Amino acid sequence: MTTVLPIKGLRFNNEMGLNLAQIIAPPYDVISEELQNAYYEKNPYNVIRLEYSKSLPGDNYRENKYTRAAAHFKDWLEEGILLKEEKPAFYLYEQHFSSNRKNYIRKGFYCGVALSPYKEGKIIPHEETLSQPKVDRLELLRHCQTNFSPVFGLYKDKNELLNNYTEGYKIEQEPVIDFTDDAGQTHKIWTLTDEHLIGVIKDFFKDKSIYIADGHHRYETALKFYLEKKDSGPDAEKYGHVLMSLVNIYDEGLLAFPTHRILTNSGIDSATLQEKLAARFTIKELPPAESRDELKYVLEKHLTGAAEENLPIGLYTSEQKLFILTLKKLAETEKPYPWLDAVILQKLVLSDIFGLSEAEIKKESGLYYLRDEWEAKQQVDRHQNQAQFAFFLNEPPKEKIFALAEKGIRLPQKSTYFFPKFVTGLIMLQLGNV
């Protein structure tokens, strides 16, 4: 039985006159040092100070980014900048956004979810994780005992039963949060405290699994922290849940984009790489793309169908050449494997050709990830971050990915990028407040 819980969430106090567009931030895993500085400058109460505090020269175990985050958090609670909900609630959420000149509304809700090891089948991952982010998130959790950003979870509700239950409630109530951020996205949140509807939602999930779309590191960190605390005394159960934002897999606003791979100085030149690739792939050179729109069009044209038998992958080299790699016939021993382009790239290219071990890939040793195709191309052109090759993947097939996840098959880390991210700073959860 999967347990979802109404929570006494924390949110910024509407009566303090704060501009919410100035105090939210993206989740930590997409924030560069440049962005971190920008969010620090936006507002003294920007949530970046909690979610992703700066490291400073001279930091030590007594004074560091985690102790500073905890100090800010304590001060904001005492000053009334952050308020805790008086009654447990589910937080109904609408995220209005646009992508490729089309408008979308993604609907979901914030809640607490009881932690459960993956082997129990209540919470199902779909990607492998990286080691370093979990070390960072665990230290933050130890110091603050609060989820500042949610794990992004998905559930199956093909008939949209939950949406039908909650739409009427939203019509009758005023949202407690309603603003448009600097990226043009509008965020609306309603507090649902109706005991009958709470019961309906809890019952709905009793025979459901939750799939992690984004936030595998945060979930695994929360579970590890709970296990650390489990033998600490009678109050250990207050750590046994995590903040989640849940969305129906069939929601029209659920978009999934690929994450591309950038190989850094590898010791292999382009000619040698092509020679090695030719053993497993058909290689077709394309005319160079001279603009963002042109590159996007070319990749969409040639990569469509990445979930099919041929599994095309894009390759861009430091000689400013663009290729499409099409997988040749699979060996019989390979056919049972979950062949998706991210898997093909990791096994047949990153591992077999570049010699990257699973441990090196998890540590991002010799490679890194970007979602923006044009930025990836430019970094290779400029040799920025020692970028040598860019590998472009296709939009991930959502239903196939989660069908594999149900069988216990986890894809390489960063196989998907669900867009847009859930921002940090709307709803937070101090552990124990369920």
C-alpha positions as CSV (number, residue, x, y, z in Angstrom):
1,M,0.0,0.0,0.0
2,T,1.4,3.4,-1.0
3,T,0.8,6.0,1.6
4,V,0.2,9.7,0.6
5,L,-0.2,12.1,3.5
6,P,-1.6,15.6,3.9
7,I,1.1,17.9,5.3
8,K,1.4,21.1,7.3
9,G,3.5,22.6,4.6
10,L,5.8,25.6,4.9
11,R,5.4,28.5,2.5
12,F,6.4,32.1,2.2
13,N,4.1,34.4,4.3
14,N,1.8,36.3,1.9
15,E,1.5,39.1,4.5
16,M,5.2,40.0,4.4
17,G,4.9,41.8,1.1
18,L,7.4,39.5,-0.6
19,N,7.5,39.2,-4.4
20,L,7.3,35.4,-5.0
21,A,8.9,35.8,-8.4
22,Q,12.0,37.1,-6.7
23,I,12.3,34.4,-4.1
24,I,11.8,31.1,-5.9
25,A,14.6,29.3,-7.7
26,P,15.1,26.2,-9.8
27,P,16.0,22.9,-8.0
28,Y,19.7,22.6,-7.1
29,D,20.7,20.2,-9.9
30,V,20.2,22.8,-12.7
31,I,21.9,25.7,-10.9
32,S,25.3,26.7,-12.1
33,E,27.6,29.0,-10.1
34,E,26.6,31.9,-12.3
35,L,22.9,31.2,-11.6
36,Q,23.6,30.7,-7.9
37,N,25.1,34.2,-7.7
38,A,22.2,35.7,-9.7
39,Y,19.6,34.2,-7.3
40,Y,21.5,35.5,-4.3
41,E,21.4,39.0,-5.8
42,K,17.7,38.8,-6.6
43,N,16.4,39.0,-3.0
44,P,17.7,38.5,0.5
45,Y,15.0,36.0,1.1
46,N,15.5,34.0,-2.1
47,V,15.2,30.3,-1.3
48,I,18.6,29.6,-2.9
49,R,20.0,30.4,0.6
50,L,18.2,27.3,1.9
51,E,18.3,24.9,-1.1
52,Y,21.8,25.6,-2.5
53,S,23.8,27.9,-0.2
54,K,27.2,29.2,-1.3
55,S,30.5,27.7,-0.3
56,L,32.9,30.3,1.0
57,P,36.7,30.5,1.5
58,G,37.7,29.2,5.0
59,D,34.7,26.9,5.4
60,N,35.1,24.2,7.9
61,Y,32.9,21.7,9.8
62,R,31.6,24.4,12.1
63,E,30.9,27.0,9.5
64,N,29.9,26.0,6.0
65,K,27.1,26.2,3.5
66,Y,25.0,23.7,5.4
67,T,25.3,25.5,8.7
68,R,24.5,28.8,6.9
69,A,21.4,27.3,5.3
70,A,20.2,26.0,8.7
71,A,20.8,29.5,10.3
72,H,18.8,31.3,7.5
73,F,16.0,28.7,7.9
74,K,15.8,29.2,11.7
75,D,15.8,33.0,11.3
76,W,13.1,33.0,8.6
77,L,10.9,30.8,10.8
78,E,11.4,33.1,13.8
79,E,10.8,36.3,11.7
80,G,7.6,34.9,10.2
81,I,9.0,34.9,6.7
82,L,8.0,31.2,6.5
83,L,4.7,30.0,7.9
84,K,3.5,26.5,8.7
85,E,0.0,25.5,7.7
86,E,-2.3,25.2,10.7
87,K,-4.1,22.1,9.3
88,P,-2.7,19.2,7.3
89,A,-3.4,19.8,3.6
90,F,-2.9,18.5,0.1
91,Y,-1.7,21.4,-2.1
92,L,-3.3,21.4,-5.5
93,Y,-1.0,22.8,-8.1
94,E,-1.2,24.2,-11.6
95,Q,1.9,25.2,-13.6
96,H,1.1,27.3,-16.7
97,F,3.9,27.4,-19.2
98,S,4.7,27.3,-22.9
99,S,7.0,25.2,-25.0
100,N,7.7,25.4,-28.8
101,R,5.1,28.2,-29.0
102,K,2.3,26.1,-27.5
103,N,0.7,26.7,-24.1
104,Y,0.3,24.0,-21.5
105,I,-1.1,23.5,-17.9
106,R,0.4,20.8,-15.8
107,K,-1.7,19.8,-12.9
108,G,-0.7,17.9,-9.8
109,F,-0.5,18.2,-6.0
110,Y,2.1,18.5,-3.2
111,C,1.9,15.9,-0.4
112,G,4.0,13.8,1.9
113,V,4.7,10.2,0.8
114,A,5.8,7.4,3.1
115,L,9.3,6.3,2.3
116,S,9.7,2.7,1.1
117,P,12.7,0.8,-0.3
118,Y,12.5,0.4,-4.1
119,K,12.3,-3.4,-3.7
120,E,8.8,-3.1,-2.2
121,G,7.5,-1.8,-5.5
122,K,5.6,1.2,-4.0
123,I,8.1,3.7,-5.3
124,I,9.6,2.9,-8.6
125,P,12.8,4.6,-10.0
126,H,13.5,4.8,-13.7
127,E,17.1,6.1,-13.7
128,E,20.4,5.4,-12.1
129,T,21.8,8.1,-9.8
130,L,25.1,9.9,-9.3
131,S,27.0,9.6,-6.1
132,Q,28.1,13.2,-5.4
133,P,24.6,14.9,-5.4
134,K,23.4,12.4,-2.7
135,V,26.3,13.3,-0.4
136,D,25.4,17.0,-0.7
137,R,21.7,16.5,-0.2
138,L,22.3,14.3,2.8
139,E,24.3,16.9,4.6
140,L,21.7,19.5,3.9
141,L,19.0,17.2,5.3
142,R,21.0,16.5,8.4
143,H,21.4,20.2,9.2
144,C,17.9,21.4,8.3
145,Q,15.6,18.3,8.5
146,T,13.5,19.9,5.9
147,N,12.6,19.1,2.2
148,F,13.0,22.5,0.5
149,S,12.1,21.1,-2.9
150,P,9.9,18.1,-3.9
151,V,10.6,14.8,-5.5
152,F,8.7,14.8,-8.8
153,G,6.5,11.7,-8.8
154,L,4.1,10.2,-11.4
155,Y,1.0,8.0,-11.0
156,K,-1.3,6.3,-13.4
157,D,-4.9,7.7,-13.7
158,K,-6.0,7.2,-17.3
159,N,-9.6,8.2,-16.5
160,E,-8.5,11.3,-14.6
161,L,-10.5,10.4,-11.5
162,L,-8.4,12.6,-9.2
163,N,-8.6,15.5,-11.5
164,N,-12.4,15.2,-11.7
165,Y,-12.6,15.2,-7.9
166,T,-10.4,18.2,-7.4
167,E,-11.4,20.5,-10.2
168,G,-14.6,21.5,-8.5
169,Y,-12.8,22.3,-5.3
170,K,-10.4,24.7,-7.1
171,I,-13.4,26.5,-8.6
172,E,-14.9,27.1,-5.2
173,Q,-11.7,28.2,-3.5
174,E,-9.3,31.1,-4.0
175,P,-5.6,30.0,-4.6
176,V,-3.3,30.8,-1.7
177,I,-0.4,31.3,-4.3
178,D,-1.0,32.8,-7.7
179,F,1.8,34.6,-9.5
180,T,3.8,34.7,-12.7
181,D,7.6,34.2,-12.5
182,D,10.4,35.8,-14.4
183,A,10.4,32.9,-16.9
184,G,6.7,33.6,-17.8
185,Q,5.3,30.6,-15.9
186,T,2.3,31.0,-13.8
187,H,2.0,29.1,-10.5
188,K,-1.3,28.5,-8.7
189,I,-1.7,26.6,-5.5
190,W,-4.8,25.7,-3.5
191,T,-4.8,24.2,0.0
192,L,-7.1,21.3,0.2
193,T,-8.2,20.6,3.8
194,D,-11.6,19.0,3.1
195,E,-11.5,15.7,5.1
196,H,-13.7,13.8,2.6
197,L,-11.5,14.7,-0.4
198,I,-8.4,14.0,1.6
199,G,-9.8,10.5,2.3
200,V,-10.6,10.0,-1.4
201,I,-7.1,10.9,-2.5
202,K,-5.5,8.7,0.2
203,D,-7.7,5.7,-0.8
204,F,-6.9,6.2,-4.5
205,F,-3.2,5.6,-3.8
206,K,-3.6,2.4,-1.7
207,D,-3.2,0.1,-4.7
208,K,-1.0,2.5,-6.8
209,S,2.7,2.8,-7.3
210,I,4.5,6.1,-7.7
211,Y,7.1,6.5,-10.4
212,I,10.0,8.9,-9.8
213,A,10.2,11.3,-12.7
214,D,12.8,13.7,-11.2
215,G,14.5,13.7,-7.8
216,H,15.9,10.2,-7.5
217,H,18.8,11.7,-5.5
218,R,16.5,13.5,-3.1
219,Y,14.3,10.4,-2.6
220,E,17.3,8.1,-2.0
221,T,18.8,10.7,0.4
222,A,15.5,10.9,2.3
223,L,15.4,7.2,2.7
224,K,19.0,7.0,3.8
225,F,18.4,9.8,6.4
226,Y,15.3,7.9,7.7
227,L,17.3,4.7,8.1
228,E,20.0,6.7,10.0
229,K,17.3,7.9,12.4
230,K,15.3,4.7,12.6
231,D,17.1,3.4,15.7
232,S,17.4,6.8,17.4
233,G,14.3,6.6,19.6
234,P,10.5,6.8,19.6
235,D,10.3,9.9,17.4
236,A,12.2,8.3,14.5
237,E,9.0,7.9,12.4
238,K,8.8,11.6,11.9
239,Y,11.5,11.2,9.4
240,G,9.7,8.4,7.5
241,H,8.2,10.5,4.6
242,V,9.4,12.9,1.9
243,L,7.8,15.9,0.1
244,M,6.5,15.0,-3.3
245,S,4.7,16.7,-6.2
246,L,2.6,14.2,-7.9
247,V,1.3,14.3,-11.5
248,N,-0.7,12.0,-13.6
249,I,1.4,10.2,-16.3
250,Y,-1.5,11.0,-18.7
251,D,-1.6,14.7,-17.9
252,E,-1.4,16.8,-21.1
253,G,1.2,19.1,-19.5
254,L,3.7,16.3,-18.8
255,L,6.5,16.9,-21.3
256,A,9.7,14.9,-21.5
257,F,12.9,16.0,-23.3
258,P,16.2,14.3,-23.8
259,T,19.4,15.1,-22.0
260,H,22.5,15.2,-24.3
261,R,26.0,13.9,-23.5
262,I,29.2,15.9,-23.8
263,L,32.5,14.0,-24.0
264,T,35.5,15.9,-22.8
265,N,39.2,15.4,-23.8
266,S,39.0,11.7,-24.4
267,G,42.2,10.8,-26.1
268,I,40.3,9.6,-29.2
269,D,40.3,11.8,-32.3
270,S,37.3,12.1,-34.6
271,A,38.7,9.9,-37.3
272,T,39.4,7.1,-34.8
273,L,36.0,7.5,-33.3
274,Q,34.3,7.2,-36.6
275,E,36.3,4.1,-37.5
276,K,35.3,2.5,-34.2
277,L,31.6,3.5,-34.6
278,A,31.4,2.0,-38.1
279,A,31.6,-1.5,-36.6
280,R,28.1,-1.0,-34.9
281,F,26.6,2.0,-36.7
282,T,25.8,3.4,-40.1
283,I,27.2,6.9,-40.2
284,K,25.6,9.7,-42.2
285,E,27.1,13.2,-42.4
286,L,24.6,16.1,-42.5
287,P,25.1,19.7,-43.6
288,P,26.2,21.9,-40.7
289,A,23.4,23.7,-38.8
290,E,23.9,27.5,-38.6
291,S,21.3,28.4,-36.1
292,R,19.4,27.1,-33.1
293,D,16.2,26.6,-35.0
294,E,18.0,24.8,-37.9
295,L,19.8,22.4,-35.5
296,K,16.6,21.7,-33.7
297,Y,14.8,21.0,-37.0
298,V,17.6,18.7,-38.3
299,L,17.8,16.7,-35.1
300,E,14.0,16.3,-34.8
301,K,13.8,15.2,-38.5
302,H,16.5,12.5,-38.2
303,L,16.1,11.4,-34.6
304,T,12.3,10.8,-34.6
305,G,11.8,7.2,-33.8
306,A,14.6,6.7,-31.3
307,A,12.5,4.1,-29.5
308,E,12.4,2.0,-32.7
309,E,14.7,-0.7,-34.0
310,N,17.4,1.5,-35.6
311,L,17.8,3.9,-32.6
312,P,19.4,6.9,-34.3
313,I,21.8,9.1,-32.3
314,G,23.3,12.5,-33.2
315,L,27.0,13.2,-33.1
316,Y,28.7,16.6,-33.3
317,T,32.5,16.8,-33.4
318,S,35.1,19.5,-32.7
319,E,35.7,19.7,-36.5
320,Q,32.1,21.2,-36.6
321,K,30.7,18.2,-38.3
322,L,27.2,16.7,-37.6
323,F,26.5,13.0,-38.1
324,I,23.5,10.7,-37.6
325,L,24.5,7.2,-36.2
326,T,22.0,4.4,-37.0
327,L,22.5,1.2,-35.1
328,K,23.1,-1.9,-37.2
329,K,21.5,-5.3,-36.6
330,L,21.6,-6.4,-33.0
331,A,23.3,-9.7,-32.0
332,E,20.8,-12.3,-30.7
333,T,22.4,-12.1,-27.2
334,E,21.7,-8.3,-27.1
335,K,18.0,-8.4,-28.1
336,P,16.6,-9.0,-24.7
337,Y,18.3,-5.9,-23.3
338,P,16.1,-2.7,-23.0
339,W,17.3,-1.0,-26.1
340,L,16.7,2.8,-25.9
341,D,19.1,5.3,-27.4
342,A,20.4,6.3,-23.9
343,V,21.2,2.7,-23.2
344,I,22.8,2.2,-26.7
345,L,25.0,5.2,-26.2
346,Q,26.1,4.2,-22.8
347,K,26.9,0.6,-23.6
348,L,28.2,0.6,-27.2
349,V,29.9,4.0,-27.2
350,L,30.7,5.5,-23.8
351,S,31.7,2.1,-22.4
352,D,32.9,0.0,-25.3
353,I,34.6,2.8,-27.3
354,F,35.6,5.5,-24.8
355,G,36.2,2.9,-22.0
356,L,34.2,4.7,-19.4
357,S,33.3,2.4,-16.5
358,E,29.9,2.6,-14.8
359,A,31.6,4.2,-11.8
360,E,33.3,6.9,-14.0
361,I,30.0,7.6,-15.7
362,K,28.2,8.0,-12.3
363,K,31.0,10.4,-11.2
364,E,30.7,12.3,-14.5
365,S,34.3,11.6,-15.2
366,G,35.1,12.5,-18.8
367,L,31.5,13.6,-19.6
368,Y,28.8,15.9,-18.6
369,Y,25.1,16.6,-19.5
370,L,23.2,19.4,-21.3
371,R,19.6,19.7,-22.3
372,D,20.1,22.5,-24.8
373,E,21.3,21.2,-28.2
374,W,22.5,24.6,-29.4
375,E,24.5,25.2,-26.2
376,A,26.0,21.7,-26.5
377,K,27.1,22.6,-30.1
378,Q,28.6,25.9,-29.0
379,Q,30.5,24.4,-26.2
380,V,32.1,21.9,-28.6
381,D,32.9,24.7,-31.0
382,R,34.6,26.7,-28.3
383,H,36.1,23.7,-26.6
384,Q,34.4,25.1,-23.5
385,N,34.8,22.8,-20.5
386,Q,37.2,20.8,-22.7
387,A,34.1,19.6,-24.7
388,Q,35.2,17.4,-27.7
389,F,32.1,15.5,-28.8
390,A,28.3,16.0,-28.3
391,F,25.9,13.1,-28.6
392,F,22.3,14.1,-29.2
393,L,19.4,11.9,-28.1
394,N,15.7,11.8,-29.0
395,E,12.7,12.6,-26.9
396,P,12.3,9.7,-24.4
397,P,9.2,7.5,-24.9
398,K,7.5,7.9,-21.5
399,E,5.3,4.8,-21.6
400,K,8.1,2.5,-22.6
401,I,10.4,3.9,-19.9
402,F,7.9,3.3,-17.1
403,A,7.0,-0.1,-18.5
404,L,10.7,-1.0,-18.1
405,A,10.8,0.6,-14.6
406,E,7.9,-1.7,-13.5
407,K,10.2,-4.7,-14.5
408,G,13.0,-3.3,-12.3
409,I,15.0,-2.0,-15.2
410,R,16.7,1.3,-14.5
411,L,18.0,3.4,-17.4
412,P,21.3,5.4,-17.4
413,Q,21.2,8.5,-15.2
414,K,19.8,11.6,-17.0
415,S,17.9,9.6,-19.6
416,T,14.9,12.0,-19.3
417,Y,14.3,15.6,-18.6
418,F,10.8,16.3,-17.6
419,F,9.9,19.9,-18.5
420,P,9.4,22.3,-16.8
421,K,11.2,21.6,-13.5
422,F,9.2,22.0,-10.3
423,V,10.5,25.2,-8.8
424,T,11.9,25.4,-5.3
425,G,10.2,27.7,-2.8
426,L,6.5,27.2,-3.3
427,I,5.8,24.4,-0.7
428,M,8.4,23.0,1.7
429,L,8.1,20.3,4.4
430,Q,9.8,20.3,7.8
431,L,9.9,16.6,8.6
432,G,7.4,15.5,11.1
433,N,4.7,17.9,10.0
434,V,2.2,15.4,8.6
